[in-house]
């Protein structure tokens, strides 16, 4: 699969806000003492499963995630508060296979020159969001320890299924980032997760990366 035409809008938040909202088995991963919450709209392309013929409605679709940053047994990853997608099959598969809070949503995306206007509303009417951005100059390859590296170079996700923490792994080349100017933002999806933010986000964008995903495992297993 490819995560394409992606933006990362990131807000610094107090750890005390997020701590009650994630499982106690997970440790909040902090950068310089702060927790972070991110709104990430993108296009999923060429999504398929090894050995399975292409499935209608799963190949290419729009998605938008709300996530924070965690660790489990020392392994850094992300915790998703929500994953909105316009593919019903992706929503069902993400819920059943991964235990993720996938939600079915209606999306609108327009491009004006180099700018992208991206909005969505959940089919059940319990959340909506918007992020409009314009790419800026390239960002040098983020160094480990930098905020950019902390926010984007994540190769594990965590979720909870049948009372157990599970971990999934992805593999992809390092992100090639650009600065992003945020032209408009609606943080309704963050509010729907119980998270309030203030001020303008720190934002990046990218043309995307090709990603390989691996089946989820019990997070208490030794890392492969």
N, C-alpha and C positions, 0 to 999 in steps of 0.2 A: 504494500500500500504506500501511498504518498500523502504526506500532510503538506498541502500546497496553499499558497496565497494566505499566509498566516500572520496574525498579529498577536502580540503579548502585551496586555495592559495590566500593570502591576501596582498594587497599593500596599504600602507599609501599614501594618496593623499591630495592635498590642497582642502579645501571646495570650493574655487573659481572656480576650474575646474569642479566640479560636479553640482554646483548650477544652471547653465543655462540648464542643461540636464534633470532635473526632474521638474514635475509640481510645480508651485508656491504655491499650497495649501499644499504641503508637506514640512516639516522641515527636513533638514539634521540632522541625529543623529551622533554626534561626540564623539570620545573617546580621552580624554586629548587634545582636540582642533583640532584633525585631523579627516578627513573623510577617509573612507576605501572602496576599490573596491575589489571584490572577484571573482575568477574563480573556479567553483565548478563542476567537473565531477563526475558522479555516475551512478549506475544502478537502474532503477525503476523496482521493482518486485511486482507481485501480485496486480496490479492496477485494481480496480473494483469500481462499484457504488452500493450503497445499493439498493436491490430490482431489480437489472438488471443482467441478465445472463452475463457471461464472454464474452467480445467482442474480436474477433480476432485482433491481432496486438497491443493490449493495455495492455496485462498482464505483459510482461517483455520487457524492451527496455533500450537503453543507452540514457543519457541526459547530457547536460552540460549547466550551468547557469553562467551568468555574473550579479552580483547584487551589490547594495550599501545599506546603512542603513539609515532609515528615521523614522520620527514620524508624527503622525497626531492626533491632539487633545490629545496629551500626550501618545498615544499608540504606542510603538515601533514596527517596522516591517522592511520589506525589499522592495526595488524597483528593479525590474528586467529590465536590459537593453536588455537582450535577454535570450531565453531559447531554445537551440538547441536540437532536439530529432530525433531519427530515426523512430519513429512511426508516420505515417501520421495522424492516428486518434487522437493521443495526440495533434498534432500540430493544427488540426482543432478545437478540443474541447477546447484547451487552448485559442485560439484566440476568439472563439465565446462566450464561457461561462464566461471567465475571463478577456477578453480584453488584454491578455498578448502577448508579441512579440515572439511567438513561431516560430521557423524556422526549416524546414526539412533539415536534414544533414545526411551525410554518415560517419559512425564511424569505427574506428579500435581500438581494445583493445587486448593487449598481456600481458601475465604474464611470468616473468623470475624469478624463485625462489619466493621471497616475493615481488618483485618489480612489478609495474603495468606501462605499456606504453599505453597511451590513447591519440588518436588523432581524429580529425574530420574535415570535410570540408562541407560547405553548398552546397546544390544541385544547387543553383543559382550562385555559385561561388563568392559570395560577403563576404566571411569570412571563416577563418579556425583557428584552434588552436591546442595546444598540451600541455599535462602535464604528465610527467613521474615521479613517486615517489616511494620511499622505506619507509615502516613504521619503526618507531623507538620505543623507550620505551613508555609505557603508561603515560598519563598526569593525575595528580590528578583531581578529579571533580572540574571544574572551579567554582570559587567563584563569586557571583555577584560583579560587578565593575571591574573584571579582563578583559583583552583584549579577552581572549578565550571565556569567557561567553558572552561578547558583540557581538562577531562575530558569534557564533553558536546557542545560545539559543534565537531563534526568532520564535514567534508563530503567527505572522500576516504577510500577504503580501498585498501590495497596487498596484493597477493598475488604469487605466483611461478608462472608457467606456462611449461613448456618452456624453463626456464632464464632467462626474462626476467621482470623486474619489471613488473607491470601495475597500472594505477590505475583505480579506478572512482569516479564522482562521484555524490553524492546531493544533493538539495535539499529543504529543509523549513523551516518557521518556527522561530524560536528556541524552545528547550525552556522550558516552564513547570514549574519544579521545586518540590518540597516536601522538607523534611527527612524522613529515614526512620530509624526505630529498628529495628535488626536484632535480632530475637528469637531466631533460630537460624541458624547457617551451617555448612555442610560444604564445605571447600575442596578436595574430591577432584578436581575438574576442573582446578584449578590444579596440584595435585600430579601429575596425569597429564601435564601439559605440562612437568614438570620444574621447577616453581616453588614454593618454600616461602614462606609468609607468616606473620607473627606479629601478634598483637593484633587489636583490633576494626577493621573497615573504616570509612572515611568513606563515608556512604551518602546517596543522594538517591533520589527516585522521582517519577514523573509519570504523568498519565493517558495521555499519548502525543502523537504528532504524525503528520500525514499526510506521506508521503515519496514523492518521485519519484526513481527511479534511472536511471542512464544506462549505456550499454554500456561495458565496460572497454576501455582503450586502452593502448598501450605507454607506460610511465611516462617514457620518455626523450623523448617528444614534447613540444613546447611546450604549456604550459597554455592551454586554450581561453579 
